[in-house]
Amino acid sequence: MDTNLINKYNVPGPRYTSYPTVPHWNVQDFRLKTWKSKMIDTFTKTNKTEGVSVYIHLPFCESMCTFCGCNKRITKKHDVETPYINAVLKEWSMYLNLFDEKPVIKELHIGGGTPTFFNPENLNYLLTCIINTSRLAENYEFSFEGHPNNTTKEHLQTLYDLGFRRVSFGVQDYNETVQKAIHRIQPFEKVKQVTDLARQIGYTSIGHDIIYGLPFQTMNDVINTIEKTKELSPDRIAFYSYAHVPWLKGNGQRGYNEENLPNGKEKLMMYEEGKKLLQGFGYHNIGMDHFALPTDSLYKALTNHTLHRNFMGYTHAKTDLMIGLGVSSIGDSWNSFYQNVKNIEEYQDLVNNQIFPIAKGHISSDEDLIIRQHILNLMCHYETTWSTENKTLEKAPLKMFPLVHDGLITIKKSKIVVTEKGKPFIRNICMSIDQYLGNNNQLQFSKTV
């Protein structure tokens, strides 16, 4: 490990689930009329050919996990479920009224928060209403995030009966000291129980999320967690870096100090050792932080060059239109983005009054779309090529010279290729062509290593 290289590139930077990234969107430049036009135009062009993606954010959790940076509300009162579901369905009806035909759903994902905070009957009602007012693509995929401690057989069976075949369980780390620090106590036996149950019911893609760089975590903890994970053989694994952003409101990352976290070099060593272990167990590296068995759809998308990345991470189901439902949800029409308000009461009040609950957004320029595609290419395939007639990246070789000098990329004519040495620094490589990024706003992001 080159310590100088790690110190040089371990700076705050985006994960590039969008371009431009969310901090560069603002409500002043966002025009609702223009956004609606963009949404309708993309829907008209793509609904029948590739369908749409739907993301539903269910924000409630019974306890605070201190590693989590997601938008959530901590409560043990389950009477919040019905009003929230009714609000999501009212928002959905607003999109149905916006379009001139039923959406064809290709991909639907439920995230949170803790989706399995909601009881199975309420989830069934929510999803049945959405399914019954849309059509399903021939190769649709439904997925959800399950908490191992409260995902029951009834949850799994109810969602399976509705068409769900993929589930991801948040494991993070099996060391008890780490679990106490992040307030996420879940023994291996509990994860095994829910994983086996999902497989018995018939789920064909089971994922586990593992995080490196957590407070008090050591290399041995990462190795132990991966070896235990191998015993359960999930179809795919998200092995990603802990994003330490305690300055963001409401994320709970204040139960430990910076000195309790592994440093940049230690984190990179954790990643490299973890990757080597996973590959030795038969998993293939997908993008910057995913691994999958050869039988999983994510690996097949990698091999046939159809891998895509959006706000849900890496996916094989590319759509130009993604509808985000629920508080803080993000939507994408390829040529525009939007994010809903983050306060639950404000969200419910807006949709109850038939007002799109949008807090901010961005209408993409032609240059935005070109750079977005290059960043997608780099994040998904570790290379990109541009036309010599296109002037958008004509200065890229000059800006990327330090990356070439350090052996992270090669540039030949109009093609950028990420080297093996450069793959752990893929976020930094994408940052070099980001036209919005500046020293003043980088502090909003977690560090890249």
N, C-alpha and C positions, 0 to 999 in steps of 0.2 A: 504494500500500500504506500503510495506516494503522499506523505503527509502534507507537503507543500501544495500538491494538486487539490487535496481535499479542503485545505484551508482557503485556497483561492476560489473554489467553486461552491463552497457551502454557504450560500447566501439565500436570503428570502426570495422565493419565486413561485409562480403559479403551477398547478398540476395540469392545466390546460384541458379541462373538460369543456371549455368554450374558447372562442376567440372573437372579439376581445373578452378578457375575463371579467367576472361580475363587478369588481370594484371600479371598473371603467364605464359602467352603465350609469345613467342618471335620469331622473324624472324630468329635468328641464328640457332635454333634447328629445324626449320620447313623446310621440304624438299617437294617441289612441286610434285615431282614424287611419293613420298610415299603417299602424300595427295590424289592425283588423284587415286591411287590404292585403297586406303581406301574408297573413294567415290564410285568408280565403284563396289567394292565388296559389299558394303552395298546396293547399288541400285539393283544389281543383285539378292540379297537375299530377298529384301523386297518390291520391286516395285509392284509386282503382288499380294502380300499377304496383305500388309497394306498401300501401296502407299507412297507418299512423302508429306512433308509440304513445302510451299513456303512463304517466307516473303519478301515483297517489301518495301524498305525505300524511302519515298518521302520527301526530307529534307527542302522544302521551307516553310517559314512562312512570313506573312506580318508584324508581329510585334513580339517583344521579350516578352515571358512570363518568368518572372524572377525566377519562381520556377523550371523551366524545366532544366534537365540535359542531354537532348537528343542532338544528332548531328543535327544541322539545319543551314540554311542560311536565313538571314532576307532580304527580298526584296519585292518590290511592282511591279517589272517588270516581267510580265507573259510570256515574250518571252523566258524565261529560260526553259519553260515546254517541248517544242518539242525536243531540243537537249538532254535533260536529259532522256526523254522517249526513244529516239532512242538508247541511250547508254545502258539503262536497257535491251532493247530488244536484243542488240548485246551481252550483257553478258549472257542472257538467251540462245541465240543460241550457245554459247560456251559450256553450259551444255548439250544442246541437242546433240552436236557433241561428247561430252564425253561419253554419254550413247549409248547403242546399240538398244534401243527402246524408245517409247514415255513415258515420266513420267506419272504416274497415280496420279493425285493431290487429296489428301484427305483433305488438309487444306491449305487455302491461306489467308494471312492477310496483309493488307496495313497499315503501320504506318508512323510516321514522327517525326519531322516536322508536317506539316498540310496537310494530303492527299487531303482534300477538297480545298486546295489552287489551285489545278489543275482543269481546267474546265471539265465538264462532257464528252465532246467530246474527249478530250485527254485521260481521264481515260478509256473511252470505247475502244479507239484504242489500248492502252497498254494491257488491259485485254483480249480483243478479240484475239490479236496476241498470247498471252500466252495460252489461252484456246484452240485455234485452232491448236496449235502445241503439245497438250498433250491430255490425256484422263482424265475423271473425275471418281473418285471412286463413288461407289453406294451411300455412305453416306457422301459425301463431305460437307465441311463447308467453306464458304467465309465470311470474316469479315473485317471491317475497322474502323479506328478511325475518328470520325467526330467532327469538331469544331462547337459548337452550333451557333456561330455568322456568319459562312459562309457556312454551309451545307444547300444547297437549295433543293427544291423539285426535281429539275432536277438531282442533284447528287444522291439523294435517289432512284429515279425511274430508272435512268440509271444503277446503281449498282444492284438494285433489279432484273432488267431484265437480268443481267448477271449471276444471281444466288446467290447474296449476301442475307443473311437472318439475319446476326448479325451485329450490330453496337454499338460502345461504344462512349459516349459523355463525354468530360472532364468538370466536374462541379467544382471540387475543393472546393469551399466555396461560400456561397451566401452573406456574409457580405461585404458591400461596401468598408470598410477600408482595409480588407484583399485583396479584388480584386484589389484595387489601388496599394497595396504594391507588388503584384505579376504581375501587369500589365495585368490583365485578367478580363476586365469588361464585364459581361454577366448576365443580370437580370434573375430572375426565369422565367419570361414570355417568354423569348427567348428559354430557355431550354425546357419549356413546349411545345412551338410551334413545335420545331423540333422533340421532342419525340412523340407527338401526330401524327405528319405527318408520321414519320417512321412506327408507328403502323397502321395507316390508309392504307399505301401502302402495308403492309403485312409482315414487319420484325417480326420474331418470337422470337428473343432474343435481347433485348435492354438493354444496360449496361450504368451505370453512374459511373464515377470515382470521388471519394471524398478523399481529403488529410487532414490529421490532423498533427499538428505541424508547420503550416505555420506562417509567421511573423504576429504579432499582433492578432493572433487567440486566442479565449477564449473557454472555455467549452460550454458556451451558443451558440457560433457560430456553433460549431460542432453539438449540439443538434438541433438548428434551421435548419441547412442544411439537416440533416437526416430527420427531420419531413417534410420539404418541399419535399424532395426526395420521401418520402412515398406517397405523393399526386399523383405522376406520376407513381408509382409502376413499376420501371424498373425490368426486369427479373433477372438481376444480378448487383451486386455493388462491385467495387474494392475500399476498404477502407484501404488506406495504408499511411505509415509514410512518411512525407516529408524528402527527402535525401538532407541534406545540405552539398554540396561539392564545395564551391566557388573557390577552388584551381584548379579545372578542367577547362581547356581552353574553352572559348566560351559559358559557360552555363548561364551567365548573373546573377548569384546569388550574386551580390554585391550591390544591391539597398537597403540593410538593414543590420543591425548588428546582432551579436550573441545575444545581450541582447534583441532584438526584437522578439526572438523565444521562445516558451514555453520550459521549461526545461524538463529533462528526466521524472521526476515524473508527471508533468502536461501532457506530451504526453501520458504516459501510462494510466493515468486516462481518457484522451480523448478517447483512444482506448477502454478501458473497458466499459465506459459509452456508446460509440457509438455501440459497439457490443451488449450490452444489449438491446439497443433500436431496432437495426436491427432484433435481434432474436424475440423481442416482436412483431415486424411487420410481422413475418412469414418467415424471411430469415434465411437460414442455413449457418453456418460458414464453409467455404471451405478453407482448408490450412491456411496460416498465415494472409492473407489479402483480401480474397474474400468471398462474401456472395451471395447466390442464392435462388430463390424461388424453391419449390419442383418440379415445372414443367420444370425447366431449365435443359439443358443437363449437366451442370457442377455439379449440385446436383446429378443427376442420375449416373454420373461417380464416385462420392464420394461413393454412396451407393453400387455400384457394384464393387468397388475396382479397377477401371480402371483410376482414376485420374492421370494426368501426369503434369509435369512442364518442360517448356523449356524457350527459350529466349523471348517468347511471354507471359510468365506467366503461370498460371494454365489453362489446357485445357483437354478436354475429348478425343481429337483426337491424340493418341500417334502414332508417327512414328519415326523410327530410323534415317531417313534421312530428314534433313531440309536444303533447298537451300535458302541462303540469297542473294537477289539481290539489288543493289544500293549502294550508298556511305555509309560506316560504317556498312553495314549489316553483320550479323553473321550467319554462317552456321554450321551444325552439322551432322556428319555421325555416331554418337554414339562413334566410336573409333577415331575420330579426330574432331577438331574445326578449323574454320578460321574466320577472320574478314577482311572486305574490308577496303581500304584506306578511310580516313575521309575527304579529300579535293575533292571537286566536279570536279575541272578542272583536277586534277591528275587522278581521277576515269575515267572521260570521255576519256582522252587521252589514258589510258591503254587499255580500252575495244575497242576503235576505232582502236587500233593496235593489236587486238586479243590476248591480254595478260590478264590473270586472275588478277583482281585488288586487290590482297590479300596483306594486310599489315603485318599480323602476324597470327600465328596459333599454334596448339598443336596436337601432335600425342600421344594418350593415351596409357599408359602402362597397363598391366593386373591389377596391384594394383589400378591404377586410376579408372578403370571400376568397380571394386568391391566397392570402397569407393563412387563412383558416385551413384551407386544403393542404397547404404545405406542412403545417403543424400536425394535422391529422396523419399525413403520410409518414412523418418522422416518428410520431408517437406509436403508430400501428405497425409500420414496416421498416423503420430505421433508415429510410432513404426517401429522397424526393427529387424530382426533375422539373425544371422550368424551361419554358420556351425562350429562345433568344430574342423574340419579338416583344416579350413581356418585360416591362421595365420595373415591375414591382420589386424584384429581388436582384436587380442589376448590381447593387452595392453589397450584396450578401457576402461574396468572397472576402471583401475588405473587412467587414464587421466580424466575420468568422475566423479571421487569421489567427487570433490567439487559440481558438479551438483546434485549428489545423496544427499549429505549432506544438500544442500539448498532446497531439495524437488522438484526439477525441473524434474527429471527423476527417474525411478526405473530400476534396472538391475537384472534380474533373469536368471541364467544360461547364455544362449546366446541370450537373448532378451532385447532390450532397449525399454522402453515405456515412452513417455512424459506425465507428469501429467498435470492437468488443470492449476496448478500454473506455470508450465513450458512453456505452449504454447506461451505466449508473448515473451519468450526468445528462440524461436526455432532456430534463427540464431546462437545464442551463443552455443547451443547444437550441431549444425552441425559443428561449428568451432572446437569443441573438437576432431573431427576425421579428420580434414583437415590436410593433410600431408605437404602442401605447405605454410601454414600460419605462419608468424613470426612477431615479434614486428616491424620489419623494414618496412614491406609492408602493415600493417593494416591501415596506415594513408591514403591509397588511397580510403578507403571506408567510407560511411556514418555511423553514430552511429546506433547501433542495436535497441535502444528504441526510 
